[in-house]
Amino acid sequence: MSTPGALWRSSHPGPTSIVTALALALGWSAGLDPARIALLALAVFAGQLSVGISNDAIDAPRDRAASRPDKPIARGEVSLRVAWGAALAALASALVLSALLGWATLAAHALALGSAWAYNVRLKSTAASIVPFLVSFGIFPSLATLSAPQPAVAPPWAWIAGAAFGAAVHLTNVLPDLEQDAATGVRGLPHRWGPRAATSVAAGAVVVGAVVALVGSAGGEWSRVSPVSWACFAGVVAVATATLAAAFLRPPSRRLFRLVMLAALLLAAQVVAAGRVLAD
């Protein structure tokens, strides 16, 4: 396998792609021009590459001990030196691209990435493992609004929706690896709660995020909610219900995380359907 291919698979390509798509949607919702939307998407994409690759580089010894077949760095398909070089280069690129959008975007993105790297380095093995997800995804909508010619932080409802989604991502992402993590000393909040409790909270968080986005984007006026927004909201609730049912009927699997990612796309569609609400 080629080194670029191994690095891409080490970057957690699914979440990286979806978070980048969310940045595009939020950029449009914030009223950014095409050039700024493209710069924002590239900055977020680079940042996500840095987070994903550094995570697998840090976890390589544990993944090797657990014989993880899906981890290129642990399997020796790419060296640790190359992986760390790629992660740091992606981080630097993310910060440079953010700086082109203004100092406020740079500061917010640096804080979000610092939070994510703190999870990789230390917090994933503690009861505070959810905190970086609340912080980074709570900040995330403001990356778009701070990238406007007249920077401003995102409205409170966007912060809450982002943090709720971040919580759901964290609580479901680790579920398939609970036994392997326990064997290698990783014991974050989902490990302490167990799969059913973690999934129940994740499903509830997704619904909370969708409700807050629905009400907030309409300014609290139900008459302003479009039929498409209602349809997307119904889709999020249906996906959350399916996630909860799968957790109780089947063993923990990657399917739970994929369902939450689907909910994220529906939530993004809900925000886009509401119009340029972040520009208000």
C-alpha positions in Angstrom: 0.0 0.0 0.0 1.2 3.5 -0.7 2.2 5.9 2.0 -0.4 8.5 1.1 -3.1 5.8 1.1 -2.0 4.5 4.5 -2.0 8.1 5.9 -5.4 8.7 4.6 -6.8 5.5 6.2 -5.1 6.6 9.4 -6.9 9.9 9.4 -10.3 8.4 10.2 -11.5 9.3 6.7 -15.2 8.9 7.4 -15.4 11.5 10.2 -12.9 13.7 8.5 -15.0 13.9 5.3 -18.2 14.5 7.2 -16.8 17.2 9.5 -15.5 18.9 6.3 -18.9 18.7 4.7 -20.4 20.2 7.9 -17.9 23.1 7.5 -19.1 23.7 3.9 -22.7 23.7 5.1 -22.1 26.1 7.9 -20.0 28.4 5.7 -23.0 28.7 3.3 -25.4 29.2 6.2 -23.1 32.0 7.6 -23.3 33.8 4.2 -19.6 33.4 3.3 -18.6 33.9 -0.3 -17.3 30.9 -2.3 -13.6 31.7 -1.7 -14.0 31.9 2.1 -16.1 28.7 2.1 -13.4 26.9 0.2 -10.7 28.3 2.6 -12.7 27.2 5.6 -13.3 23.7 4.2 -9.6 23.3 3.5 -8.6 24.5 7.0 -11.1 22.2 8.6 -10.0 19.3 6.4 -6.3 19.8 7.3 -7.2 20.1 10.9 -9.1 16.8 10.9 -6.2 15.1 9.1 -3.9 16.2 11.9 -6.3 15.0 14.6 -6.9 11.6 13.0 -3.3 10.8 12.1 -1.9 12.0 15.5 -4.5 9.8 17.2 -3.4 6.7 15.4 0.3 7.6 15.9 -0.2 8.0 19.7 -2.2 4.8 19.8 0.1 2.7 17.6 1.6 0.7 20.5 -1.8 -0.1 21.9 -3.2 -0.9 18.5 -0.2 -3.2 17.8 -0.8 -5.0 21.1 -4.4 -5.5 20.2 -3.6 -6.7 16.7 -5.8 -4.1 15.1 -6.0 -4.9 11.3 -7.5 -1.5 10.5 -4.6 0.6 11.8 -2.0 1.2 9.1 0.5 2.8 11.5 0.3 -0.1 14.0 0.7 -2.6 11.1 3.9 -0.8 9.9 2.4 0.4 6.6 3.7 3.8 7.4 6.4 4.7 9.9 5.8 6.7 13.1 8.3 9.3 11.9 6.3 9.8 8.6 3.0 9.8 10.4 4.1 12.4 12.9 5.5 14.5 10.1 2.2 14.4 8.2 0.2 15.2 11.4 2.3 18.2 12.2 2.3 19.4 8.6 -1.5 19.1 8.5 -1.8 21.0 11.8 0.4 23.8 10.5 -1.6 24.0 7.2 -4.8 24.2 9.2 -3.5 27.1 11.2 -2.1 29.0 8.2 -5.4 28.5 6.2 -7.3 29.7 9.3 -5.1 32.8 9.6 -6.0 33.7 6.0 -9.6 34.0 7.2 -8.7 36.3 10.1 -7.2 36.2 13.5 -10.5 35.3 15.1 -10.9 32.2 13.0 -7.3 31.3 13.7 -7.8 31.6 17.5 -11.0 29.6 17.5 -9.6 26.9 15.3 -6.5 26.7 17.3 -8.6 26.2 20.5 -10.7 23.5 18.8 -7.7 21.6 17.6 -5.8 22.0 20.8 -8.8 20.5 22.6 -8.9 17.6 20.1 -5.1 16.9 20.5 -5.5 17.0 24.3 -8.0 14.2 23.9 -5.5 12.2 21.8 -2.6 12.8 24.2 -4.2 12.3 27.6 -7.9 12.8 28.1 -9.2 9.8 26.2 -8.2 7.6 29.1 -10.0 9.7 31.8 -13.6 10.3 32.9 -13.2 13.8 31.2 -12.9 12.2 27.8 -16.1 13.8 26.6 -14.9 17.4 27.4 -12.8 17.9 24.2 -15.8 16.9 22.1 -18.0 19.3 23.9 -15.4 22.1 23.5 -14.3 21.4 19.9 -17.8 20.8 18.4 -19.3 23.6 20.5 -16.8 26.0 18.9 -17.2 24.5 15.4 -20.1 26.6 14.2 -18.3 29.8 15.1 -15.5 28.9 12.7 -17.9 29.9 9.9 -19.3 33.1 11.5 -15.8 34.2 12.5 -14.7 33.8 8.9 -17.1 36.4 7.7 -15.8 39.9 6.7 -17.4 41.1 10.0 -16.5 38.3 12.4 -19.0 37.3 15.1 -19.4 34.2 17.3 -22.2 31.8 16.4 -25.5 32.2 18.3 -26.0 30.2 21.5 -28.2 27.6 19.8 -25.5 26.7 17.4 -23.0 26.2 20.2 -25.5 23.9 22.0 -26.3 21.9 18.9 -22.6 21.5 18.1 -21.7 20.3 21.6 -24.6 17.9 21.7 -23.5 16.3 18.4 -19.9 16.1 19.7 -21.1 14.2 22.7 -22.9 11.8 20.6 -19.9 11.2 18.3 -17.7 10.5 21.3 -20.1 8.2 23.1 -20.6 6.0 20.0 -17.2 6.1 18.3 -15.5 4.0 21.0 -18.2 1.3 21.5 -16.9 -1.4 19.1 -13.4 -1.2 20.8 -14.4 -1.3 24.5 -12.8 -4.7 25.2 -9.6 -3.9 23.3 -9.4 -0.5 25.0 -9.8 -2.0 28.4 -7.0 -4.5 27.7 -4.7 -1.6 26.8 -5.6 0.7 29.6 -8.0 3.1 27.9 -10.9 3.9 30.1 -12.8 7.0 29.1 -16.3 8.0 30.0 -18.1 5.6 27.6 -16.1 2.7 29.0 -17.2 3.6 32.5 -20.8 4.0 31.5 -21.1 0.9 29.4 -22.5 0.5 25.8 -26.2 0.8 26.5 -26.0 3.9 28.8 -23.5 5.6 26.4 -25.7 4.9 23.4 -28.8 6.1 25.2 -27.2 9.4 26.1 -25.8 9.7 22.6 -29.2 9.2 21.0 -30.7 11.8 23.4 -27.9 14.2 22.6 -28.6 13.9 18.8 -32.2 14.7 19.4 -31.4 17.6 21.7 -29.1 19.0 19.0 -31.8 18.7 16.3 -34.4 20.4 18.5 -32.1 23.2 19.4 -31.2 23.7 15.8 -34.8 23.6 14.7 -36.0 26.2 17.3 -32.9 28.3 17.2 -32.6 28.6 13.4 -36.3 29.7 13.2 -35.8 32.3 15.9 -38.3 30.5 18.1 -41.0 31.0 15.6 -42.5 27.7 14.5 -44.1 29.3 11.5 -40.6 30.0 10.0 -39.6 26.3 10.0 -39.7 25.1 6.4 -41.1 21.7 5.4 -37.6 20.6 4.4 -36.3 21.5 7.9 -39.1 19.5 9.5 -38.3 16.5 7.2 -34.6 16.6 8.2 -35.5 16.9 11.8 -37.8 13.9 11.5 -34.9 12.0 9.9 -32.6 12.9 12.8 -35.2 11.6 15.3 -35.6 8.4 13.3 -31.9 7.8 13.1 -31.5 8.4 16.9 -34.3 5.9 17.5 -32.6 3.3 15.3 -29.3 3.9 17.1 -31.0 3.3 20.4 -32.7 0.2 19.2 -29.5 -1.2 17.7 -27.7 -0.7 21.0 -30.2 -2.8 22.9 -30.8 -5.5 20.3 -27.3 -6.1 19.0 -23.7 -6.1 20.4 -21.8 -2.8 20.1 -20.6 -2.3 16.5 -19.3 0.4 14.1 -22.9 0.7 12.9 -23.8 2.8 15.9 -21.2 5.4 15.0 -22.3 5.3 11.3 -25.8 6.1 12.4 -24.6 9.1 14.4 -22.7 10.3 11.4 -25.8 10.0 9.3 -27.6 12.0 11.9 -24.9 14.7 11.5 -25.5 14.9 7.8 -29.2 15.3 8.4 -28.5 17.9 11.0 -26.4 19.8 8.4 -29.1 19.5 5.9 -31.5 20.9 8.5 -29.3 23.9 9.0 -28.9 24.5 5.2 -32.7 24.1 4.7 -33.2 26.8 7.3 -31.3 29.3 5.1 -28.5 31.6 6.0 -29.5 31.6 9.7 -25.9 32.0 11.0 -25.6 35.2 9.0 -28.5 36.8 11.0 
